[in-house]
Amino acid sequence: MALLPPILLIDDNQTRIQQVEIIFQFMGYQVKTIGSDNYADYLKEINLVCGIFIGEGIRKQFMIINEIVEMAQKIPVIFITEIIDEEIPAEKVHEKLFHVLPWPVAHTQLSPLLAKLPINRTATSANHNTLDSQKFVLPSSDNEKALSLIATRLKGNSTSMVHIRKMIAQVAESEATVLILGESGTGKEVVANALHDASLRNSKPFVPINCGAIPAELLESELFGHEKGAFTGALNARQGRFEMAEGGTLFLDEIGDMPLSMQVKLLRVLQERTFERVGGNKTLHCDVRVIAATHRHLEEEIKHNRFREDLFYRLNVFPIEMPPLKERTDDIPVLIEDLITRMAHANRGFVKLTPNALATLMHYEWPGNVRELANLIERLAIIYPKALVDVDDLPEKFKQYRVESFHLETVIPSHEIREEEIKVRHEIVENLAGTTASEMRDLMRPYEYVPETNAQLPEEGIDLKEYLNTMELDLIRQALDECNGVVAHAAKRLNMRRTTLVEKLRKLDLQR
């Protein structure tokens, strides 16, 4: 894709340079990073950039800011700062700046700011090359090979999943810390695995740990290891997860459940890349990429003093939010097909679903997300091995979401199962695999509530309005009977609002 004009980043802090640079690159901006010692060499080409970011901590920063602001003229200058010393007359500097940006910063904060940067239309691609164009290339993971690799783990054709796969491909080869957010069961560990597989660390270990499942008094030993005799029962020295993940990726699942005392120690490791084993005094250095995940809203946890704000900003460099399954029901046919395929390949049986059953599952809200869906498919495969599952075979809670489609053929998942189990791959599978929820409903609609015998138009003709009114009345009565007179449930069966059904009952003078 075409890159936007370059941004000049002046900073001496390598960690901050890397974290900010990956966000710029993800959004399509070229980046030139220089230190405070040689920034003057690039000021003569300052008219080629669309924005200048200056990090706090560089020597003589306010003198540099003043000098750049004067030379930049209409080019926005942004100052990244953590704390402003009250003794420094910062207001005089700040009033010349385009924006003062608090550090740490995340993609969600930079995105609206970068959108306001003016595009330098006079800068040509030849001019861009003057600013060391080798630095402007997006990570090589943003290619078909990386996206294909990620797609093998993250199934789904919805807009949200396509966007998430793109984000993973963009950030995978960097060393940026990633925070994965989302409800329980949405597949946060799957995202972490995909990130590791697409990274340059994929030949090294991927080590997961659930911070909420380990007692607080044992978590430190689990993360950092312990020496022999460090505590009662420590009969031998033991490596922690940071040592196990050396050179690879450490996945801190449910980081929001980590005790505050451990959050302080984790923050130190993230900042200094050093730690000590429990009971030891030898400082160990670690080369580990950290990916964290949580189902909690960390901003709320911070307000209630259950999560450290400084750790949140350290982790939240590049957030990826997984949508709940109810917001991507388009993906359910693909997910079901993949789940059945995996079970079959693992010799754990398989099952077939009718279109009625599939459409019904697409109307359910899935509070347990993909995990709940996986558990359901596995349960069905146990109860109905190699059988055809219809709506009546689903657990009771799904039946109120029933969708009728009498004339559609059976859904047979398009996976390669042993020939003796399934020999025919039906053409309808390929159609369903790419079918969106709205398309599925449109597909079902012509067949809903249609009698098995096709209606024939009498030779003498028909009063269509009266015929439709009679049919409507019969269907409403049927829905009320099936729902024991509960209007809300009957309305759901008829795919209409409760108030609409109440109004029809009043007009038709039906007893509720």
Secondary structure, 3 states (H helix, E strand, C coil): CCCEEEEEEECCCHHHHHHHHHHHHHCCEEEEEECCCCHHHHHHHHHHCCEEEEECCCCCHHHHHHHHHHHHCCCCEEEEECCCCCCCCHHHHHCCCCEEEECCCCHHHHHHHHHCCCCCCCCCHHHHHHCCHHHHCCCCCCCHHHHHHHHCCCCCCCHHHHHHHHHHHHHCCCCCCEEEECCCCCCHHHHHHHHHHCCCCCCCCEEEEECCCCCHHHHHHHHHCECCCCCCCCCCCECCHHHHCCCCEEEEECHHHCCHHHHHHHHHHHHHCEECCECCCCCEECCCEEEEEECCCHHHHHHCCCCCHHHHHHHCCEEEECCCHHHCHHHHHHHHHHHHHHHHHCCCCCCEECHHHHHHHHHCCCCCHHHHHHHHHHHHHHHCCCCEECHHHCCHHHHHHCCCCCCCCCECCCCCCCCCCCCCCCHHHHHHHCCCHHHHHHHHHHHCCCCCCCCCCCCCCCCHHHHHHHHHHHHHHHHHHHCCCCHHHHHHHCCCCHHHHHHHHHHHCCCC
